[in-house]
């Protein structure tokens, strides 16, 4: 029972911190602010999460894994390449349509340490679904494609770049660096077109609302 209470308390802290980070930005929220919002002492907060970056890393893992579980349960009949392309498209659209989540993710990508955390979580998923390649090569390709792609995404309005185009280029860069033929990549992307619709996207968001360990109702509209 104590372990269950500890797990519940940890997730209450994560949810509260997520709301504060989304509303105010990671750099503007201090550990004392989180403790006050949770109605606990700062020392108790640090018992669960010694540093703010540890709390954010935990939060990031929960968010990413929730999105990946969707693919593991709903897209199992598709190839690894199709699954990565569909999920990249869905995740960028989610950020585009929900400013609080974009605000939160922008803060993450401003930190090299947290960008690495995103890459590591993504690597575990790519390995689990069977993406082929040496681990070092996959990591390099992921770092290059995602870091560059997200830099463009955050400036998409200035550059007049569509979310769909950015997602496609992130996927193409990733698989080209792994040695895939461009024509094959284009064919795979075309095969995912039927999933890039409002119907499938809403299924994805509904799934996150139902299964995510972090309460996303206030940040992600459905």
N, C-alpha and C positions, 0 to 999 in steps of 0.2 A: 504493500500500500504506500509506504513512503516513497518508493521509486516512482510509482504512478503519479503521486502528488508533485514530485520534482519535475517529471516530464511535462505535466500540465502547467506548472509554474514557468518552466522554460519557454513553452510555446506562447503563454500569455505575454511574456516579455518580448519575444520575437514579434508577435503581432502588434504590440504597442509601438515598438521601435520602428517597425515597417511603416506604420501609419505616420509617425513623426518624420521619418526620413522622406516619405513621399510628399508630405505637406510642406516641409521646411528645408529639405536638402540635407544630405549626410553631414556636411561640414558645419552646418548651423545648429546641429543637435548635439548636446553634450551628454555624458553618462548621467549626470545629475538630473537632466531633463527627463531622461527615460525612467530613472528611479522614481522621480516625483509623479510621473504619469502612471506608473505601476503601483504607486502608493507603498513603496518599499524603500529601504535605506540603500544608499549607494554601495555600501559594503556588501549587502546581500546580493545586489545586482552583480557585483564583481565576483561573487562566489560562483555564479552561474556563467558569467561572461567576463573574464578578467580585463579585456580591452574592447573598445568599441568595434575595432576591425574584426575581432573574433565573432562578435554578435552579427555583424554584417555578412561575414563569410557563412555563418550558419544560415542566415536568412536567404542568401543567394543560393546555397545548396538546396534548400527547401523549394524555392521558386523554380529553379532549373529542373530538379527531379520531378516535380509535379507536371511540368510541361512534357518531359520525356516519357513519363509513364503513360501519357495519352497515346503517344506513338507506339509504345510497347503493347498496348492493349487494343488500340483501334486500327492500327495500320500494319498489322502483322503479315498480311498477304503481299505487301509491297516490298520492293528491293530496298537495301540500305540507302541507295542514292535517292530513290523516290521519297523515302521517309525524311531524309535530311532536307530535301528541297521543300517539301510540304511544310515541315515544322518551321523552317527559317521564314517562309512566307507568312505563316500564321503569327509567329512571334513578332516580326516587324510590324505587321498590321496592328497587332495588339498594342504595341508601343505608340504607333501613330495615332490611334484612336483614343488613347488614355494618357493624357499629359502627365498625370501624377506618376505613373509607372515609367514613362520616358524620363522624367526628372530624376527618378531614383536610379535608373540604369545609366544615365549620363554621368552621374556621380561615380558610379562603379567604374566606368571606362576612363575616368580621369585618374584612377589609381592603378599603376602597373601591377601592384600586388593583387588587387581584386580582379583585374583583367585576366591575370594568370589563373585565378580561382575559377573563373568562368570557363577558361580553356580546359582545365583539369577535369571539371565536372562533365564537360562536353566530350572529352576524350574517353571517359569511362563509358558513356552512352554509345559513342561511335564504335568502340570495341565490342560492346555487348550486342549491337545489332549486326556486326559482321563487316564493317568497312575494312577493306583490304589495304595493307601497307605497313611499313615499319613504323613503330610507335613514334620514333623521333621525327620521321617525315610527316606523319599525320599531325603531330603537334606543331611543327613548323608551318604547315599548310593552314591549320586552324588559326594560329596566331596572325598570320599574314592576312588571310581572307576576312576574318571577323574584325580585327582591329581596324584595317583599312575600310572595310565596308561600313562599320558603325561610325567612323569619322565622317563618311559621306552621308550616312543616314541623319546624323544630327545637324547637318547643313543642307538637308534635302530641299528646304523651301528656297534658300538662296540659290541653290544649284538647279532648282526646278526638276529634281529627279524624283521619279515615282517610287513608291515603296516596292512595287513589283519588280522594277528594273534593278533596284539595289539588292533585293533578295536574290534575283537571278545571277547577278554579278558576283555576289559572295559565294554562291554555290559553284559557279563556273571556276572562279579563282581557286577554290579549295580542291576541286577534282582535277583541274589542270595541273596543279602542283603535285598531285599524286600520280600523274602520268596518264590520265584518261584522255581519250581522243575527243576533240571538241564536238565532232558530229554526234558521237555517242551521248555526250552531255546534253546537247540540244534535243536529241530524241527523248532522253529521259525527262527533261524539263517539260516537253510537250505532253508527255504521258501523265503529268501531274496536273494538267490544266483543269480537269473537271473538279479537282479538289479545291482549287483557288476560287471558290465561290462563297457567297454569303452563307449558304446552307451549311457547308462543311466548317467554315470558320466559326459560326455560332455553336456548332456542336463542340468544337474545341474549347470555346470560352465556357460553355455550360459544364463541360467536363472539369475544367479548372475550378469553377465555383464549387462543384460537388466534391472533388477529391483532394484539392490542395490543402496542406496542413496550415498554411497561412490564410487568414481571412481576407479574401480579395474583393469582397462585395462593394466596398466603398471606392476602390481604386480601378476596378475593371467593370465597365458597364456590360450588361448582357441584353 
